[in-house]
Amino acid sequence: MKAPLKSALFILLAASMGPAPAADEEPAAASTRYTYRVIASHPHDPEAFTQGLLFADGKLYESTGGYGTSSLRILDLASGRVLRERRLPDDRFGEGLALSAGRLHQLTWKAGIGFIHEVSTLTPIGEFRYRGEGWGLAASADSLVMSDGSAELRFLDPATLTEVRRLPVRDGTEPVTGLNELEFVEGALYANVWPSDRIAIINPANGQVRGWLDLTGLLPLVFRTPRTDVLNGIAYDAAGKRLFVTGKHWPRLFQIEVTTH
């Protein structure tokens, strides 16, 4: 992850998920390789150290990192404008973000503490604790799934926010380390793999990687600067069937179509 390389490239990617595998299929002998086609791009704040991303009710929500610069934001997708922002304490490093039970849950990196926010005003309304580091966070109907940079996912009870089990993630027999930002997409779990331009498509029932989405070259060279960092941040608009993906300190958001060639 984190420190230097967790710098914020912010891209955004919306995708038609036609060829992506369903989560309940049997594991394939070899994971499928996917690529992308760019549909559109949008502006984004290049100062944002994007750590978490989600889409809900027509708005984009973003968690940014950095000591003294971490925040929770509501963004306008088309313009990239920050509509509302809540800064985190200077000694907290913002990480993954998920919406569960109508509330925003935001991780921090090393503090072992997460914040709960009201979804429209971003007002803090609670906290929760966990052991170790917090990286990515995603919500399904019955659980919160958390990554910590290892090859294991932690499943949290959405009511108590306590850990109930862990799931090893493997591509075939090989552990997949560096699991970072997470998002559920049509039953599959998508995970940025730090520090790469790839997203692992994981079956949440057994931890097997069903496919790899390779986003190499998504951010054109003309937009890259010495601050540009790795791909990170995934959000899915279930109603519009759009997939949004981001990186750290990226000045553009991209809408794409996922494809096998």
C-alpha positions as CSV (number, residue, x, y, z in Angstrom):
1,M,0.0,0.0,0.0
2,K,0.6,2.7,1.5
3,A,2.6,5.5,2.6
4,P,4.5,6.8,-0.5
5,L,2.8,4.6,-3.0
6,K,-0.6,5.2,-1.6
7,S,-0.5,8.6,-3.2
8,A,-3.7,9.5,-4.9
9,L,-4.2,8.7,-8.5
10,F,-7.8,9.3,-9.1
11,I,-9.4,7.7,-12.1
12,L,-12.8,6.8,-12.5
13,L,-14.1,4.1,-14.6
14,A,-17.5,3.0,-15.3
15,A,-18.0,-0.3,-17.0
16,S,-20.4,-2.6,-18.6
17,M,-19.8,-5.8,-16.7
18,G,-20.9,-8.2,-19.5
19,P,-18.0,-10.6,-19.6
20,A,-17.1,-10.6,-15.9
21,P,-17.7,-13.9,-14.1
22,A,-20.4,-14.4,-11.6
23,A,-19.4,-15.0,-8.0
24,D,-21.3,-18.3,-7.6
25,E,-19.7,-20.1,-10.6
26,E,-17.3,-23.0,-9.9
27,P,-13.6,-22.0,-9.9
28,A,-12.0,-22.1,-13.4
29,A,-8.7,-23.9,-14.0
30,A,-7.2,-20.6,-14.9
31,S,-8.3,-17.0,-14.1
32,T,-9.7,-15.0,-17.1
33,R,-7.8,-12.0,-18.3
34,Y,-9.8,-8.8,-18.9
35,T,-8.9,-5.5,-20.4
36,Y,-11.0,-2.3,-21.0
37,R,-12.3,0.3,-23.4
38,V,-12.5,3.9,-22.4
39,I,-16.0,5.4,-22.8
40,A,-15.5,8.8,-21.2
41,S,-13.3,10.7,-18.8
42,H,-14.1,13.3,-16.2
43,P,-12.0,15.8,-14.1
44,H,-11.0,15.0,-10.6
45,D,-9.0,16.8,-7.8
46,P,-5.4,15.8,-8.4
47,E,-4.7,16.6,-4.7
48,A,-6.9,13.8,-3.5
49,F,-5.0,10.8,-2.1
50,T,-7.8,8.4,-3.0
51,Q,-8.2,5.4,-0.6
52,G,-11.8,4.5,-0.9
53,L,-14.6,5.1,-3.3
54,L,-18.3,4.3,-3.6
55,F,-21.4,5.4,-5.6
56,A,-24.8,5.8,-4.1
57,D,-28.0,7.9,-4.9
58,G,-26.3,9.6,-7.8
59,K,-23.3,10.8,-5.9
60,L,-19.7,9.7,-5.6
61,Y,-18.3,9.3,-2.1
62,E,-14.5,9.3,-1.6
63,S,-12.1,8.6,1.3
64,T,-8.8,10.3,1.0
65,G,-5.6,9.6,3.0
66,G,-2.5,11.3,4.3
67,Y,-1.7,12.6,7.8
68,G,-3.2,16.0,8.1
69,T,-5.0,15.7,4.7
70,S,-7.4,12.8,5.2
71,S,-11.1,13.4,4.5
72,L,-14.5,12.0,3.6
73,R,-16.0,13.7,0.5
74,I,-19.1,13.8,-1.6
75,L,-18.3,14.5,-5.2
76,D,-20.2,15.5,-8.3
77,L,-19.3,12.8,-10.9
78,A,-19.5,14.9,-14.0
79,S,-17.4,17.9,-12.8
80,G,-15.3,16.3,-10.1
81,R,-16.4,19.2,-7.8
82,V,-16.3,18.5,-4.0
83,L,-19.9,19.1,-2.8
84,R,-19.2,18.4,0.9
85,E,-16.2,17.4,2.9
86,R,-15.4,16.2,6.4
87,R,-11.8,16.3,7.5
88,L,-10.4,13.6,9.7
89,P,-8.2,14.4,12.7
90,D,-4.6,15.1,11.7
91,D,-3.3,11.9,13.3
92,R,-5.7,9.7,11.4
93,F,-4.9,8.3,7.9
94,G,-8.1,7.7,5.9
95,E,-8.6,4.4,4.1
96,G,-11.4,2.2,2.7
97,L,-15.0,3.3,2.6
98,A,-18.4,1.4,2.5
99,L,-22.1,2.2,2.9
100,S,-23.9,-0.2,5.2
101,A,-27.3,0.2,6.9
102,G,-27.5,3.8,5.5
103,R,-24.3,4.8,7.2
104,L,-20.8,5.5,5.8
105,H,-18.0,3.4,7.4
106,Q,-14.5,4.7,6.9
107,L,-11.3,2.8,7.9
108,T,-8.0,4.3,9.0
109,W,-4.6,2.8,8.2
110,K,-2.7,2.1,11.4
111,A,-4.8,3.5,14.2
112,G,-7.1,0.4,14.5
113,I,-10.2,2.7,14.5
114,G,-12.9,3.2,12.0
115,F,-15.4,6.1,11.8
116,I,-19.1,6.0,11.1
117,H,-20.7,9.0,9.4
118,E,-24.2,10.2,8.5
119,V,-24.5,9.7,4.7
120,S,-25.9,13.1,3.6
121,T,-24.1,15.5,6.0
122,L,-21.0,13.4,6.7
123,T,-21.5,14.1,10.4
124,P,-19.6,11.7,12.7
125,I,-22.0,9.4,14.6
126,G,-19.8,6.6,15.9
127,E,-16.6,4.6,15.9
128,F,-15.5,1.0,15.7
129,R,-12.3,-0.9,16.5
130,Y,-10.3,-3.6,14.7
131,R,-6.8,-5.2,15.0
132,G,-4.0,-4.4,12.6
133,E,-4.1,-2.2,9.6
134,G,-7.2,-1.1,7.6
135,W,-6.9,-0.9,3.8
136,G,-10.1,-1.6,1.8
137,L,-13.8,-1.9,2.8
138,A,-16.9,-3.1,0.9
139,A,-20.5,-3.9,1.9
140,S,-22.8,-6.7,0.8
141,A,-26.3,-7.3,2.0
142,D,-25.2,-9.3,5.0
143,S,-21.6,-8.3,5.8
144,L,-18.7,-5.9,5.6
145,V,-15.5,-7.1,4.0
146,M,-12.2,-5.6,5.0
147,S,-8.7,-5.9,3.6
148,D,-5.4,-5.2,5.4
149,G,-2.8,-5.6,2.6
150,S,-2.4,-9.3,3.2
151,A,-3.8,-12.2,1.2
152,E,-6.7,-12.5,3.6
153,L,-10.1,-10.8,3.7
154,R,-11.9,-10.1,7.0
155,F,-15.7,-10.4,7.2
156,L,-17.3,-8.1,9.8
157,D,-20.8,-8.4,11.3
158,P,-22.6,-5.3,10.0
159,A,-24.5,-4.9,13.2
160,T,-21.6,-5.2,15.7
161,L,-18.7,-4.4,13.3
162,T,-16.8,-7.3,14.9
163,E,-14.8,-9.8,12.9
164,V,-16.5,-13.1,12.3
165,R,-14.2,-14.9,9.9
166,R,-11.3,-14.6,7.5
167,L,-11.0,-15.8,3.9
168,P,-7.7,-16.5,2.1
169,V,-7.6,-15.2,-1.5
170,R,-5.7,-17.3,-4.1
171,D,-5.2,-17.4,-7.8
172,G,-5.2,-21.1,-8.3
173,T,-2.9,-22.2,-5.4
174,E,-1.0,-18.9,-5.1
175,P,-1.9,-16.4,-2.4
176,V,-2.8,-12.9,-3.7
177,T,-1.1,-10.3,-1.4
178,G,-1.6,-6.6,-1.4
179,L,-5.4,-6.7,-1.4
180,N,-6.5,-3.1,-1.1
181,E,-9.7,-1.1,-2.0
182,L,-12.7,-3.4,-2.4
183,E,-16.1,-3.3,-4.1
184,F,-18.9,-5.8,-4.7
185,V,-19.9,-5.9,-8.4
186,E,-22.8,-8.2,-9.4
187,G,-21.9,-10.6,-6.6
188,A,-18.2,-10.7,-7.3
189,L,-15.7,-8.9,-5.1
190,Y,-13.3,-6.6,-7.0
191,A,-10.0,-5.7,-5.3
192,N,-7.2,-3.3,-6.2
193,V,-3.9,-5.2,-5.8
194,W,-1.3,-2.9,-4.5
195,P,1.0,-1.7,-6.0
196,S,-0.2,-2.6,-9.5
197,D,-2.6,-1.6,-12.2
198,R,-4.6,-4.8,-11.8
199,I,-7.9,-5.6,-10.2
200,A,-8.5,-9.1,-8.9
201,I,-12.1,-10.4,-9.4
202,I,-12.7,-12.7,-6.5
203,N,-15.4,-15.2,-5.6
204,P,-16.4,-14.2,-2.1
205,A,-17.7,-17.7,-1.3
206,N,-14.3,-19.4,-1.6
207,G,-11.6,-16.7,-2.1
208,Q,-10.7,-17.9,-5.6
209,V,-9.6,-15.2,-8.1
210,R,-11.9,-15.7,-11.1
211,G,-10.3,-13.1,-13.3
212,W,-7.9,-10.2,-13.6
213,L,-8.8,-6.7,-15.0
214,D,-5.6,-5.1,-16.3
215,L,-5.9,-1.3,-16.4
216,T,-2.3,-0.7,-17.6
217,G,-2.1,2.6,-19.5
218,L,-5.5,3.9,-18.4
219,L,-4.1,7.2,-17.3
220,P,-2.5,8.8,-20.4
221,L,1.1,10.0,-20.0
222,V,0.1,13.6,-20.5
223,F,-1.7,13.5,-17.2
224,R,1.1,11.9,-15.2
225,T,3.3,13.9,-12.9
226,P,6.0,13.0,-10.3
227,R,3.2,12.7,-7.7
228,T,1.1,10.3,-9.8
229,D,0.7,7.0,-7.9
230,V,-1.0,3.7,-8.2
231,L,-4.4,2.7,-9.3
232,N,-6.8,2.6,-6.3
233,G,-10.5,3.0,-5.6
234,I,-13.5,1.1,-7.0
235,A,-17.2,2.0,-7.0
236,Y,-20.1,0.4,-8.7
237,D,-23.4,2.0,-9.7
238,A,-25.7,-1.0,-9.5
239,A,-28.7,0.8,-11.1
240,G,-26.7,2.1,-14.0
241,K,-24.4,-0.9,-14.3
242,R,-21.4,1.4,-14.2
243,L,-18.1,0.6,-12.6
244,F,-16.0,3.4,-11.2
245,V,-12.3,2.9,-10.5
246,T,-9.8,5.4,-9.2
247,G,-6.1,5.9,-8.4
248,K,-4.0,8.3,-6.3
249,H,-3.4,11.9,-7.4
250,W,-5.0,11.2,-10.8
251,P,-6.6,14.3,-12.4
252,R,-9.1,12.3,-14.5
253,L,-11.9,9.9,-14.0
254,F,-12.6,7.3,-16.6
255,Q,-15.7,5.5,-17.7
256,I,-14.8,2.1,-19.4
257,E,-16.3,-1.0,-20.7
258,V,-14.7,-4.3,-19.5
259,T,-13.7,-6.6,-22.3
260,T,-11.7,-9.7,-22.9
261,H,-9.7,-8.2,-25.9
